[in-house]
Amino acid sequence: MVLKSKNTKSKRTNKLELHPRNPHRARYDFALLADSCPELSRFIQLNQYGNESVDFANPEAVKTLNRALLNHFYGVSFWDIPPGYLCPPIPGRADYIHYLADLLATSNDGVIPRGKGVKVLDIGVGANCVYPIIGHQEYGWQFVGSDVNPVAVATCDTIIKSNACLKGVISTRLQSQPKNLFGGIWEEKERFDLTLCNPPFHTSESAMLDESQRKWRGVKGKTNEKKPTLNFGGTAPELWCDGGEAGFITRMVKESVQYGDRCFWFTSLVARQGNLEAIYRTLKQAGARQVKTIEMAQGQKISRFVAWSFLENDQIDYWKDNYWQS
């Protein structure tokens, strides 16, 4: 884990790898995954290097691979999402959860708080419910997932009800006030140890499509390729919003102030490094007491999340002694 205080830069010299506790660090064992999810077999093929793989440009293959991973590694026997909804890559989602666990440990004498006493709010849980699934199955945490989309909330509820291991530990709340992130979701006197979020990245649908085409041309070296398929899917609220990623997170920071004494760490993924400066500036204006940037890596891609807290030292000690002691 790379912890960086705001407005600092560091060079990464280590190999780009997933978190040490991430079970997806090794190459996929497709034989084992197919045992957990037999329908995966029809998508398995040899890639250009002669290794077993699936066609990651095929949305149905990606969804079936996720179903197999969630079954094999996390004991989820039923998982499905409607066509067109975000179907995230499981390894990267798991990394965020494991680094969040490390973040809590830095405030708890190096010990990761586990169990239902740790409560996490997932802003924009989507239809896939992946963060709550991994977070509970890995650390026993309790989750609330919020979303503005009633179909997403209903789909999550179906996943939860269909898996005994998720019942009573993951719940969902429909955000009926789309301009709010916490308001209307955060109940009076409710406490969360963490909030997490994978914010919409783009400013509009056209901006998203333009960038997809640009990346596609960069990979293929051609200008006449057909419109690229969004193999991981995604609905409008999952992919774009006014102000894009930077606008979304700065709004989150401003709104988090009124809940500052009821949350240990607020966090959000930040896909574009260039957005950090505006986020840091907003955090300073908001009066955040602690700000950390945690870098993560998968393959050749470096991602990160920003974490901030408003707690004073005496509040931190009280929190640790009263909420995290088993």
N, C-alpha and C positions, 0 to 999 in steps of 0.2 A: 504494500500500500504506500502511495506517495502522498504525504500530507503537506500541503503548501498553504502558508498564510496568504492573505490577500495581497495583491500587488507584488508578488515575488515570482521568480521564474527559476526553474531547475531543469537540468538536462537529464533525460532518462538514459541510463547506460545499460540497464538490464534488458534481457530478452523480453519481447512482448508476449506475456503469458497471462492466462486467467488466474484468478485468485487461488492460492494454494489449497483452500478447502473446497473449491468448485469441483464437483464430480465430473464435469464435462471437459476436463483438461486433455484427456486422451482422445485419440481418434475414435469415432463412433464404432462400436461393435454391432454391426447391423444384424448379425445372427441372433444375438441376445435381445436386441430391440424388437426383432420380428417375433421372437418367442413371446414377448410381452404384448405385442400388438400385431397379430398375424396379417392384418390388411396392409401393413407396411411392405410386405414381401413383393407385391406387384409393382412397387415404385423403385425397388433396389436395382441398380445397374452398375456396370463398370464405367468409371470415368476415364479420361484420356491417359491417366497414369496406371490404369489397370487395377485400381482400388474400388471396392464397393462404395457406392454413394447413392444419392438421389438427385433428381433434377431440381435444383433450387429455384429455377425459373417457373416451376409448376406449383401454383398455390395449393393444390390438393395434396401434392407430395409433401410440401412444407407442413401443412396442417397435420397430416398423418404422422410425420416424423415427430412433431410436438406431442401428439397423443401418445406415441410410443415412449418418448422421454419422460413425460409426466407419469406414465404408468410404471415404468421400470425404476426410475430413481426416486419418485415421490409418492408412490402408492395410490395414485389417482386412477381409479378403474374406468370412470366415465369423464370424458372431456370433449366438448364440441362447441364450435362457434358458428354463427350465421355467415353465409357467403359475403365477402367484402369487408368483414371486420378485421381489425389488426390481429395478426397472428405472429407474435414476436419470437425472435430467436431465443431459445431457452438459456443457452450458456451466458449471454450477456445479461439477461435478467437475473440469473443466479449470482453473477458477480456483484451487482448492485446490492443485493441482500447481504452477501458475505462482507462486503466493505462497510455496510451499515452496522453489522454486528461488531466489527473492529472499532468503528467510531464510538459505539456505546462502551466498549471495553476500555478505551482511552480515558473515560471518565469514571471507571469502576475498577481501578487498580489492576487493569489488564485482564479482568475476568468478563467474559461475555454474559450479560444478563439473559436468562432463558425463562421460558414458561409463559403462562397466560397473564402473568403480572405485567409483562411488557406489551403495550398496546400501540399499534401502528395504524396510521391513516394513509391510505393510498388515494391520492387525488387523481381522478381519471382512471379508474381501475380497468375500464374497457370491458369487453365481453369475455376476454380470455381468463381473467382472474389469476394470472400467472404469479405476480409478486406475492399476493397473500398465500397462494398454495406453497410456494417455495419457502417463504418466511416462516410459515407455521410448521411445515414438515421438517425443516432444518433446525429451527430454534424453539419451536413451541409457542411462538408469539401469537397474540390475538390481533385480528385485523378488522378494520372497517374500510370498505371500498366505496368511494363515491363516484358518481358519473352523471352527466347531464342527459344521457341517452337512456330512455326507459327500456329499450331492447337490450342494451348492454347490461343493465342492472338485472333484468329478468333472466338473461342467459347465465350470468354469474350465480344467481339464486338457484338455477337448475343444476349447475355444476356442484354447488355446495350441498344441495339436498340429495344429490345422487352419489355422494361419497361420504361414508360415515366418519372418516377421519377429519372432515372439514366442518361437520355440523357443530354448531355452538361455539365455534372459534373464529369464524369468518362471517361477517354480516355486510350488507350493502345499504346504501342510502342514495336516493335519487336527489340530485341537485336541481331544484326547481327554480333557482335564481342563477341563470347562466353567467351573470356578470360577477358573481361571488365564487370564491374558491373554498373558503372556510365557513363563511356565514351561511346559515341555513343547514349546515351539516354538523358543525361542532356544537354539541349539546352543552347546556349550562353546567358549569363546574366539571366538565369532562376533561380528562388528562390524557395526553398522548406522549409516549416516549420518543416517537419518531413520526415525521411525515415524510412521504416519498412521492415523487412525481416524475413522469416522463412527459414533458410538456410538448404541445404541438410545435413543430419546428418552423413551418413556412408561414408567410404572411398572407397567402391566398392560394387558391387552387392553381391558378395560372403560373404562379411562382414555383410551386411544387413540380408541375409538369415540365416547365422550362429546365429546372435543375436536373430532373430525371433524364430528359433528353440529352443534356450536356454530359452527364456522367456516362450515359449509354454510348455516346459518340466517342468519349475518351477511352472507353474500354474496347469498343469494336473497331475504332478507327475508320468508321463509315458515317456518311451523312444521310443515307437513304434507308436506314433501318426503320422498321415499323415502330410505332409508339411502344415504349417498354412497358411490360406488365409489372404491376406492383405486387410482387409475389408474396409479400407479407401483408398486403391489404391495408385497410384503414379507412374509417369514415371521416367526414369533414372535421369534426371536433378533435379527432385524434391526430390530424395531419397539419391543419393550419388554423390561424386565428389572427385577429387584428394585432399588429405589432410583432407577430411571429414569436419565436422563442424568447427573445430578450424582453419583449413587451409583457408576455405571460408571466415570466419569473419576477420582473420588477413589480407587477401587480401583486403577485404572491407575497413578496417581501413586505410591501406596504400593508397588506391585510394581516400579515402574521403578527404585527406589533400588538394588536389587541388581545392576542392569545399567548403572548410571550411568557407569562408565568405558568402556563398550563401545558407547555411542550418543552422537552429537553432539547431536541435537535429538529429543526426544520431542514429539509433537503430537497434538492431538485437536480435532475440530470441537466447538463449543459452540453449540447452537441457541438456548438461552434465556439471555439476558444475566443474568437473576437468579441463575443458577447460578455465576457467576464468583466471587462472594465466598467460597463454600465451597471452590471449587477453589483459589483463591489461598491460602486458609488452610491447606489440606492441603499445598500446594507449599512453603509456609514451614516447616511442621512437618517435611517430608521433607528439607529442606536444599538445595533447588534453588538453584544459583548464579546462573542467569539465567532470567527469566520474561518472555515477551512475549505480547501479544495482538494478533493481526493481523486487521483487519476487512476484509470483502469485501462486495460488493454486487451484486445482480442485480435489475434493475427497481426495485421499491419495497421490496425485502427486503434487510436488512442481516444478514449472518452473520459468523462469526468462528471462528478457531481459537486455542487456547492452545498455546504452545511452551515447553518447559523443558529445561534442561541442567544437568548436575552437574559438567561439566568445569572444571578450574582453568585459569588462563591458560597455563601451560606445556604442559598437555595439548592445549589448543586450537592452540597453535603447532605442536606435533608432528603433530597430526592434519592440519592444513592443509598442512604441508610434505611429509608422507609419503604421504598418501592422495589429495590433490586436485591434485597437480601432474601435468600431462599430459606 
